[in-house]
Amino acid sequence: MDVFVIISQLLLYLCFSILAGSFLLMLVPNSHRPDLKIPKYLLLISTILVPIFAFVPVLDITLFIAPRLGLLEALKIVITTYTVGNAWIFTIIASILLVLVIALMRANEKRIYTLIALFLTLGLILTIAWSSHAGAMVPSTGIIGHFIHLTAISIWVGIVFIVGWYAVNHHNWLRFLSWFSKVAIGCLAATALSGILLTNVLVDGYVDSWMVSYGHGLLIKHLFLIPLIFYAMLNGLVVKYLISKNEIFNPIPWIRLEGFILFTIFAITAIFTQQSPPQGGHITNDAISPLFRLFHSGIIDSANSLSLVININIVFFFFLFLLLVGLIILSIYRKASIMITFLLSCLLVVSIYVMLMISVVIR
């Protein structure tokens, strides 16, 4: 069941991104973005799938308690008394309203319908934040932090995804970059600040949390921010320069590359947010992450803590890091396939990850 929950959360985040990105781009004047062809069925399907994917965690809890109470009674209790069930009811209501708005959307009144649809999309994101781990642990701070975090990343991913796959040309690209660069910076800042807020809520010590799967997920997710920021700068600065020198230069593959990195971060978030946060410092030997075990064996418990030290092995991985950075720059200069550049980016993250793991000392 855990696999289905992970997949459902990943697809749920993707649906939010499609909706948020589409509605925001519809509000942008045609002169400040490339021409887009966003099919209405994409918006309808994404909206219909939101309550379906949001129901999977509800079903997961229901199946857990069903052997004692029976399936229907367990489902009734989860929906009426559990936060995740209460939130799902509001998800259903907001999704139905959003389907109606999209279906009734007319070209001559498109702006007002789009504003309503964007408001309902934010409402859907709020229902997910309400039912999150952070929302359950510290309702006020957790819900606000999760809402800002998911909204910011959905807007960023959504714009990149829609422009990357549904733009029919790259007209007005410089005007598009002039405002999107500011939006991306704002989303990055909002994601970082809300991420710090959520980290303080969910974990007692960031480095110590690397011992368990939840903390490991946070670490890997944060490492992928390094190539993400690099490609965001590439799209905002280098691509802008190349277009100013050569109007026929096609920038769409590079925004797709940024989208691949963002989607990877979404996938990591979906995988590791299903793990229990190490709140309260209660870490047992059985709870240690299998990935952490690859580098550190032996008995580990709550009395242990982690610290970072520099050793000779780190020097090797640091030079490997520099080599991979050089290869990424070379692949961009040689206009290599974006998949090659993406794989090099993944290797870059792996090199930094291994460098950190071998520098960790258990005390």
C-alpha positions in Angstrom: 0.0 0.0 0.0 2.9 2.4 0.7 3.9 2.3 -3.0 0.4 3.3 -4.0 0.4 6.2 -1.5 3.8 7.4 -2.8 2.6 7.3 -6.4 -0.7 9.0 -5.6 1.1 11.8 -3.8 3.5 12.3 -6.7 0.6 12.5 -9.2 -1.4 14.7 -6.8 1.5 17.3 -6.8 1.7 17.0 -10.6 -2.1 17.8 -10.8 -1.7 20.8 -8.6 1.2 22.0 -10.8 -0.8 21.6 -14.0 -3.7 23.6 -12.6 -1.7 26.4 -10.9 0.6 26.8 -13.8 -2.2 26.8 -16.4 -4.4 29.3 -14.6 -1.5 31.7 -13.9 -0.3 31.6 -17.5 -3.9 32.3 -18.7 -3.8 35.5 -16.7 -0.6 36.7 -18.3 -1.0 38.8 -21.5 -0.2 37.0 -24.7 2.5 39.6 -25.4 4.5 38.4 -22.3 4.5 34.6 -22.9 4.9 32.2 -25.8 1.8 31.0 -27.6 0.2 28.1 -25.6 -2.3 25.4 -26.5 -3.6 24.1 -23.2 -6.3 21.5 -23.8 -9.4 21.9 -21.5 -9.5 18.1 -21.0 -6.1 18.3 -19.3 -7.5 20.8 -16.7 -10.6 18.7 -16.2 -8.7 15.4 -15.8 -6.3 17.0 -13.4 -9.1 18.4 -11.3 -11.0 15.1 -11.3 -7.9 13.1 -10.3 -7.2 15.4 -7.3 -9.8 13.9 -4.9 -9.0 10.4 -6.2 -5.3 10.7 -5.4 -6.1 12.6 -2.1 -8.3 9.6 -1.1 -5.4 7.1 -1.1 -4.0 8.2 2.3 -7.6 8.0 3.6 -7.9 4.5 2.3 -4.5 3.5 3.7 -5.7 4.4 7.2 -9.0 2.8 6.7 -7.5 -0.5 5.6 -5.2 -0.4 8.7 -8.1 -0.2 11.2 -10.6 -2.2 9.1 -9.7 -5.6 10.5 -11.0 -4.5 13.9 -14.1 -2.5 12.9 -15.0 -3.6 9.4 -14.4 -1.7 6.2 -17.5 0.5 6.0 -17.4 1.4 9.7 -13.6 2.1 9.5 -14.2 4.3 6.5 -17.0 6.2 8.3 -14.8 6.8 11.3 -11.8 8.0 9.2 -13.8 10.4 7.2 -15.8 11.9 10.1 -13.2 11.9 12.9 -9.7 11.9 11.3 -8.1 15.1 10.0 -7.2 13.5 6.7 -10.8 12.4 6.3 -12.3 15.8 7.2 -9.9 17.5 4.8 -10.8 15.1 2.0 -14.5 16.1 2.2 -13.5 19.7 1.5 -11.2 18.4 -1.3 -14.3 16.8 -2.9 -16.3 20.0 -2.6 -13.6 22.3 -4.1 -12.9 19.8 -6.9 -16.6 19.7 -7.9 -16.7 23.5 -8.0 -13.5 23.7 -10.0 -14.8 21.2 -12.6 -17.9 23.3 -13.0 -15.8 26.5 -13.4 -13.6 24.9 -16.0 -16.6 23.4 -17.9 -18.3 26.8 -18.0 -15.2 28.8 -18.9 -15.9 31.0 -21.9 -13.4 33.0 -24.0 -15.2 36.4 -23.5 -15.2 35.9 -19.7 -12.0 33.9 -19.4 -10.2 36.2 -16.9 -12.9 36.1 -14.2 -13.3 32.3 -14.6 -9.6 31.9 -14.4 -9.3 33.9 -11.2 -12.0 31.8 -9.6 -10.3 28.6 -10.8 -7.0 29.7 -9.4 -8.6 30.5 -6.1 -10.2 27.1 -5.9 -6.9 25.5 -6.8 -5.3 27.2 -3.8 -8.2 25.9 -1.7 -7.4 22.4 -2.9 -3.8 22.8 -1.9 -4.9 24.1 1.5 -6.9 21.0 2.1 -3.8 18.9 1.5 -1.7 21.1 3.9 -4.5 20.7 6.5 -4.1 16.9 6.4 -0.2 16.9 6.3 2.2 15.6 9.0 3.2 19.1 9.9 -0.5 20.2 10.1 -1.3 17.4 12.5 1.8 18.1 14.7 1.6 21.9 14.9 -1.7 23.0 13.2 -1.1 26.7 12.8 2.6 26.7 11.8 2.4 23.3 10.1 -0.6 24.1 7.8 0.7 27.6 6.9 4.2 26.3 6.2 3.0 23.3 4.1 0.6 25.5 2.2 3.2 28.0 1.3 5.7 25.3 0.4 3.4 23.3 -1.8 1.9 26.4 -3.5 5.3 27.9 -4.3 6.7 24.7 -5.8 3.4 24.0 -7.7 3.5 27.4 -9.3 7.2 27.0 -10.3 6.7 23.4 -11.6 3.4 24.3 -13.2 4.7 27.2 -15.3 7.8 25.3 -16.3 5.7 22.2 -17.2 3.1 24.0 -19.2 5.5 26.2 -21.1 7.9 23.3 -21.7 5.3 20.9 -23.1 2.4 23.1 -24.4 4.1 26.1 -25.9 3.7 26.0 -29.7 6.6 28.4 -30.2 9.1 30.5 -28.3 7.8 33.9 -29.2 8.1 36.7 -26.6 10.6 34.6 -24.7 12.6 37.5 -23.4 9.4 39.1 -22.1 8.4 35.8 -20.6 11.8 35.5 -18.8 11.6 39.0 -17.5 8.6 38.2 -15.3 9.1 34.4 -14.8 12.6 34.9 -13.4 11.2 37.1 -10.7 8.4 34.5 -10.1 11.0 31.7 -9.9 13.1 33.6 -7.4 10.0 34.4 -5.3 9.0 30.7 -5.4 12.5 29.6 -4.4 12.6 32.1 -1.5 9.1 31.0 -0.3 10.0 27.3 -0.7 13.2 27.8 1.3 11.6 29.8 4.1 8.6 27.5 4.5 11.0 24.5 4.2 13.0 25.9 7.2 9.7 26.4 9.1 8.6 22.8 8.3 12.0 21.4 9.2 11.9 23.1 12.6 8.4 21.6 13.1 9.1 18.1 11.9 12.7 17.3 13.0 14.6 18.2 16.2 18.1 18.2 14.6 18.6 18.5 10.8 21.9 16.6 10.7 20.8 14.0 13.2 17.7 13.4 11.2 19.9 11.9 8.4 19.9 8.7 10.3 16.2 8.0 9.5 14.4 7.8 6.2 12.5 11.1 6.6 15.7 13.1 7.3 17.5 11.3 4.5 14.7 12.4 2.1 15.1 16.0 3.2 18.8 15.8 2.6 18.5 14.4 -0.9 15.7 16.8 -1.8 17.9 19.7 -0.7 20.8 18.5 -2.7 18.7 18.5 -5.8 18.2 22.2 -5.2 21.9 22.7 -6.3 21.3 21.7 -10.0 17.9 23.3 -9.9 19.3 26.7 -9.0 22.0 26.3 -11.6 19.5 25.6 -14.4 17.2 28.3 -13.2 20.1 30.7 -13.6 20.9 29.2 -17.0 17.4 29.9 -18.2 17.3 33.3 -16.7 20.7 34.6 -17.8 22.5 32.4 -20.3 19.4 31.6 -22.4 18.5 35.3 -22.4 21.9 36.2 -23.7 21.8 33.5 -26.4 18.3 34.6 -27.7 19.5 38.3 -27.8 22.3 37.1 -30.1 20.4 34.6 -32.1 16.6 34.9 -32.4 16.1 31.4 -33.8 17.7 29.8 -30.7 15.2 27.4 -29.2 15.1 27.7 -25.3 12.3 25.2 -24.7 14.6 22.1 -24.2 16.4 23.9 -21.3 13.2 24.8 -19.5 12.2 21.2 -19.9 15.5 20.2 -18.2 14.6 22.5 -15.3 11.2 20.7 -15.2 12.9 17.3 -15.0 14.8 18.5 -11.9 11.7 19.9 -10.3 9.8 16.7 -11.0 12.6 14.7 -9.4 12.2 16.9 -6.3 8.5 16.2 -6.3 9.2 12.5 -6.5 11.6 12.6 -3.6 9.0 14.6 -1.6 6.3 12.0 -2.4 8.5 9.1 -1.3 9.9 10.4 1.9 6.9 12.4 3.2 5.2 9.1 3.9 7.9 8.3 6.5 7.4 9.3 10.1 9.4 12.3 11.1 12.0 11.7 14.0 10.2 14.0 16.4 11.1 14.0 20.0 14.6 12.4 19.4 13.2 8.9 19.8 15.3 7.0 17.2 15.6 3.3 17.5 18.1 1.0 15.8 15.3 -0.5 13.7 14.3 2.9 12.4 17.7 3.7 10.9 17.5 4.4 7.1 18.7 1.6 4.9 20.6 4.2 2.9 22.4 5.4 6.0 23.2 1.8 6.8 25.2 1.5 3.6 27.7 3.9 5.1 27.4 3.2 8.8 26.8 -0.1 10.6 26.6 -1.0 14.2 24.0 -0.2 16.9 22.5 3.3 16.8 19.9 4.7 19.1 18.6 8.0 20.4 21.7 8.6 22.5 23.8 8.9 19.3 24.3 12.1 17.4 26.0 13.0 14.1 28.8 15.4 13.3 30.7 16.2 10.1 34.5 15.8 9.8 36.9 16.3 6.9 39.0 13.3 5.7 41.0 12.3 2.7 38.1 10.6 1.0 36.2 13.9 0.8 39.0 15.4 -1.3 38.4 12.7 -4.0 34.6 13.3 -4.1 35.2 17.1 -4.2 37.3 16.7 -7.3 34.6 14.4 -8.7 32.1 17.2 -8.0 34.3 19.7 -9.9 34.6 17.2 -12.8 30.9 16.7 -13.1 30.3 20.5 -13.0 32.7 20.8 -15.9 31.0 18.0 -17.8 27.6 19.7 -17.3 28.9 23.0 -18.6 30.5 21.1 -21.6 27.2 19.3 -22.4 25.4 22.6 -22.4 28.0 24.2 -24.6 28.0 21.2 -27.0 24.1 21.2 -27.0 24.0 17.6 -25.9 20.7 15.9 -25.2 18.9 17.2 -22.1 18.7 13.6 -20.8 22.5 13.4 -20.8 22.7 16.7 -18.9 20.0 15.5 -16.5 21.9 12.3 -15.8 25.1 14.3 -15.2 23.1 16.4 -12.7 21.9 13.3 -10.9 25.5 12.1 -10.7 26.5 15.5 -9.3 23.9 15.1 -6.5 25.1 11.5 -5.8 28.7 12.7 -5.5 27.8 15.4 -3.0 25.6 12.9 -1.1 28.3 10.3 -0.8 30.8 13.0 0.2 28.5 14.0 3.1 27.8 10.4 4.1 31.5 9.5 4.4 32.2 12.7 6.3 29.6 11.8 9.0 30.8 10.5 12.3 28.5 8.9 14.9 29.1 10.1 18.4 
